[in-house]
Amino acid sequence: MERTTCCVVGGGPAGMVLALLLARAGVPVTVLEKHGDFLRDFRGDTVHPSTLALLDDLGLAERFARLPQRRVRTIQLPVGTGRSPMTVADLSVLRGPYDYVAMVPQWDLLDLLADEARREPCFRLRMDTEAISFLVESGRVTGVRYRTADGRTGELRATLTVACDGRGSLARSRPELGLRRFACPMDAWWFRLPRREGDPRGLVGGVGDRFLAAMIDRGDYWQCAGLIPKGTDGRRRAAGLDRFRAEFAAAVPWIADRVHTLRSWEEVRLLDVRLDRLRRWHRPGLLCIGDAAHAMSPVFGIGINLAVQDAVAAARRLAGPLRRGTVRPRDLRALQRRRGPTTIATQTLQRAAHARFIGPVLHGRPPLGGVDRAQRVARLLAGSRWVRRLPAYFLAYGARRERPPAAAVRQPSSPGL
């Protein structure tokens, strides 16, 4: 019979951070990742100051700094007169060294975390292994049944199973956890365009006619997202690829000379944007964190960092009980009580952005109640360094910053700034 102390389902940022912290704290942990590698375009790339500071605490700052990356200090929305950009967050007002968002391919970050975790004798990562159901005894989750890529099946028993497998989590099928959904005004088309020397760097975007564009700088190419009104994918595809290329070029004029490299709809993937959260993140023997507990909108790009902070809080709260071999329901309840308010606050802001900015643009209405109001907001944000600190700090650290367990901390190293 296979057994571990903590079974982590899903090798995304939350799962890998949790596993690394627990392994360093002496907890036997096994991560089940259904894919054979971490290379997926739907991975987000934003690494915020909260995660950068965590990597420093873990002694990984120098190794992280060597990864290919772009650094973004300002977030701009094109809502001013003539759709001129308005700065809504300026991280340069924060104290260093982490006064920026690092744009790093997520697979590089996950490879770094996995490589570091493998140094711990009680860590195990099983790729190509998918959890297909839970083991339940006397109302308690006692592990998972899994299937490997070659079709073999097995069972892994655990004191605690942590669902870190995203918004499609196996745990979300459990009705007692109570999924609550919120309306989203958009879906996203996901595709690539070539990047050239002289292009802008970092995270850029644009606004078109009932269309929004966001672009992530990945060095030699742009990972592009085109935001469209919810449920209009089929109708817009039927209108033809030429029309879409023209829409994107109108939203981001400086890239118009290469939209022709998008040759087929097969290169454009649909991302069904969701915003929801579980009413309960746990049941005996089971805990959900990250997108498994709360699927976030891509607005502000903070879903990854929220998930990482969930993992840090979980490791700090649960490392001791896991070492003792007993995780009580009240331990899991305490974790949700700590992280739940941050999730609610973040989703409330995302819903406001949907209602005040994204929804109006996608339906042909002026955002933020009109240009005059948008300009007033811009003047407010630009008028005071202290006012600018509020959105910057929230973007950087969220509503609550978490600290890793002491056993996981290593001597901080200079990130070479």
N, C-alpha and C positions, 0 to 999 in steps of 0.2 A: 504494500500500500504506500503510495507516494504521499508525502506530508511535508508541510512547511508551516511556519508560524503565521506569516502574512502572505496571502496570495493577492497580487496586484494584477488586475485585468486591464490591459491596455498599456502600451509603451509610449504614450505621448508625454508632453512636458509634466503633467501632474503625476503620472505614474512613475516616470523615471526619477523625478526629484524625490518623491516619497520613498521609493525603493532605496535610493542612495542614502538618504538621511537615516532611514531605519537600519540599513546594513551597517553604517558607521556607528550606530548606537548599539550594535550587537544583536539585532533582531534578524533571525533567518527569514529571508524574503525571496519570493519567486515571482517574476514578471512574465505574464503570458501575452505575447504580441502576435496577432494573427498574420501580419505581413512578414515577408522575408527581409525587408529593410525599412528604412525610415523615409524613403524618397517618394513624397507625394506632393503634388502642386497645391492641394488644398490646405497644406500646412500654413499657418500664419507665421510671420517673420519678425514681429515686433517684440523686442526684449526691452522692457521698461526698467527704470532705475531700481525698482524694488527687486527685480530679478538680478540685475547687475550687482547690487549690493550683496545679495545672497551668494552669488558666485564668488565674490570677494571673501565673504565669511567662510566659504568652503575651500579657500585656497586655490580657486580655479580662475582667478581674474586674468593672470598672464596668458594661460592657454586659451581662454575665450578671446582675449584681445588679438590673438594671432589668426582667428577665423576671419574669412572675408566678410566685410560688413560696411554699411554706410551709417552715418550718425545724423540724426534728425533732431533739431532743437526747437523748431517752430511747426505748428500745425495750422494750416490755412484753409479757409473755405471761400470759394469764389462767389460771394453774395453782395459785394458792394456795387457802386454805380458802374454800369457796364460790365458787371460780374468781375470786378477787380477783387483780388484776394484779400480776405480779412483774417488776421491772425487771431485765433481763438485760444491758443495756448503757446506760451513761450517758456521752454524749460531752462533757458539760459539764466532766468532770474533765480533758479534754485542754487543752493550751495553745491560745489563740486565734491568729488570728481564726477559724479554721475548726473550731469545736467543735460542729458540727451537720451533719446531712444535709439537703441542699436537695431538696425535692420540686418538680420542674420538669417540665412536659410535654416529653417527649423531642423532639417535633417542633420546639419552640422552641430547644432546645439545638442540634439539627442545622442549623436555619436559620441560627443564629448562626455555627456553624463553617463552613458553606458560604459564607456572605456574606464572612467573613474570608478564606477560601481563595481566593475569586475575585479578591482584590486582588493575588495572586501571578501573574506572567505565565506561569509554567510549569504552572499548575493548570487542569484541565478537568473539569467535571462533566457527565455525559451521563445525563439522566433518561430514563425510559421505554425503557431499553436493558438487555436481559437477556442475560447470558452463558449460552450454551446448550451449549458444549463447549470443550475445551481444544485448542489447536494443539500438536502434539508432533512434534519432529524429533530423530532419533537419541537417543531416550529422554529428551529434555529438553522441558519445557513452554516454549513460545515465545510464548504469548499465548492469546487466546480467539476463538471465533466468537460473534457476538452477533446478537440479533434485536430490532428496535425495535417500538414499540407499533403502528405501521402495517404491520408485516409485513416490512419490509426486513431483509436480513441482510448481514453483513460480517465482516471479520476485523481484529483489532487485535493487533499484535505488540508484545512487551514483553521487556525484559531480565529482569524479574521480575514474576510475577503473584501477587498476595496475595489469598487468599480471606478475605473478611470478610462473607460472605453467610449467616451464622447456621447453626443446626443442620440446615437443609435444604440446606447448601452443595453446590454442584456437585462440589467436591473430595472429598466424603465417599463418592462412588461408586467412588473409586480403591482397590482392595483392598490395595495395598501400604502404605497408611497405617494400616490395622488399627484399626477402631473397637472400643472397649471400652465396654460398657454396664453400668450399675448399676441395681438395682431401685429403683423409686420407689413409695411407697405411695399416691400421690394423683394426681388430675387436678384441673383448675380450671375452674369456670364463670365467665365474664367478662361483666359487664353494668354498667349505670349506674343510679344512683338520685339523685334531687334532693338538693342540699345546701341547708341553711337557715342563716340567721344564728343564732348560738348553738351550732351543732354543734361538736364537737371539731375540732381542726385537725391536719393532717399525716397520719401513718400510724396507723390504729387497727385493732382487730380484736376478735374474740370467739370463744367456743367454745360449740357446741351439742351435741346428741346425735349422735355420729358425724359431726360437721360442724365445719368451721373457716371463719371469715370474716376477710377482710383488705380494708381500704378505703383508697384513695388519694384525698386531698383535691385536687380539681382546680378549686377556686374555686366555681363555680356547680353542680357536680355531684360525686358520689362515683363513682370508678371502683372497682367492687367485684369481689372474687374470692371465690367459694365453693369451698372445698377438699372434694372428695368422694373416697371410696375408689377406687383405680385400677380402671378397667374397668366402673364402675357407671353410666355416663352414661345408657345406654338404659333400664335398669330404673328409675332415678330419674325420668327424664322421663315414663315410662309411669305413674308414681304421681300425676302431675298437678302443674300449676303452683301450685295453692293450697297443696299440701304443701310445696313448696320455699319459697314466700313465708313460710309459718309457721316453717320451719326457720331461715331467715335472721333473721326477727324474734326468734326465741328466742335466737339467738347474739348479736344486737346489738339489745337491747330498745328503745333510744332511737330507732331508726329504723323501728320497727314501723308508725308512722302513715303511711308512704309506700311500703311495699313493694307496695301495690296498683297503683302506677304502672308496675310491670312487668307488661305485659298479654299477652305472647306468648312462647313458647319461642324464637321467631325473634330475640328480643332477648338471648338467653343463648347465648354462644358457648363452645364447648369448647376448652380449651387442654390438649393432651396433654403433660404434664410429663415431661421426660426429664433424665437425668443420665448423661453419658458423656464420653469423651475419646478422641482419636486417640493411638495408640501412637507414630506419627511425624507430625510437623506439617509435613513438607516432603518434597520430592523436587527434583531439579535444575530450577530455574526456577520453582518453586511453593512458597509458604509459606501456612500456615493460621494465623490468630490469632482471638481472641475465641471466640464460640460455634461458629464453623466448626471450631476445634480442640478445644473443650471446652464442651459444652452444660451449663449450670448449672441447678440447681433454683432456684425463686424464693426459697428460704429465705435470709434476711438481705438480700435485694435487692442482692447484690454482683456479679452477673454483668456488669452494664454497666461497673462500675469496674475489674473484672478485665480486661475486654476493652480498656478504654482504656489500662491499664498495659501490656498486651501491645503495643499500638500505639506507645506511647512508647518501650518497649525496642527494638522493631523499627526505629523511625526512628533512634534513637541508634546502633544497631549497623550499620545498612545504608545510611545516607545516604552515607557515604564510598564504599563499594564501588559503589553505584548511580551516583554521579557519575563514577567511573572506568569504568563500563560493564561491570564484571565482578563478579558475585555468586557466590562459591564455595560448594559444599555445606557446607564447614566453617563458613561464616558463618551459615548457616541452622541447622546443628546447635547452634552456640553459643547461638543465641537460644532454642531449645527447652530447652537445659540450664539457662539462666537462669530462664525462666518456668515450666518444668514443675513444679518443686517447690512453687511457690506454688499452682499449679492443684491439685496432689494434696492439699496441706494444706487448701485451701478445700473441695474436694469431700469430704474425709474428715470435716470438721466438718458439712457438709450431710447426709451419710449418717448421722452420729450424731443430728442433729436429726430426721431421718426416723424412725430407729429408737426414739429415746427420747421424742419428743414427738408428732410428727404421726401416725405410725403407730398408737400406742396410742389417741390421741383418736379417730381415724377408725374404730377397731375396738372402741370402747366400753370401753377400759381406762384406768386412771389414768396420766397421763404422768409421766416422770422417776422411775418406780418407786414412785409413790404420793405422797400429799399430804405426809406427814412428810418424805420425802427432798426434795421440792420446797421445803418451808419451810427445810430446812437449807441448800440451795443459795442461797435468797434471803437468809438471814442472812449467809452467807459473802460474797456479792456486796455486801451493804449494810454489812458490818462494816469494810471497809478501803478507803480511797481508792485505794491502790496496787493492790489486787485488782480494783477496778472499772476501772482503767486498761487491764487486759489485754484483755478483750473489746471495750472501746471503741476501743482502738488498732487491733486487728485489723479491726473493722468499718470504721474510718476509712481505714486505709492498706493493709490486707492484710498478707501475710507479707513482702512486699518492695516498697519504694517505688522507682519509676523516675523518672529525671530526663530532660527533653527534650534534644535536641542543642543545643549552644550557639547555632548559627545560627538556631534557631527562637525563641529567647527574646527577649522585648521588655521594656522597662522595666516592672517590676510597678507596677500602679496600685492605689490604695486602693479596696477594694470598698464603701466607704461604711458600714462597720460602726460 
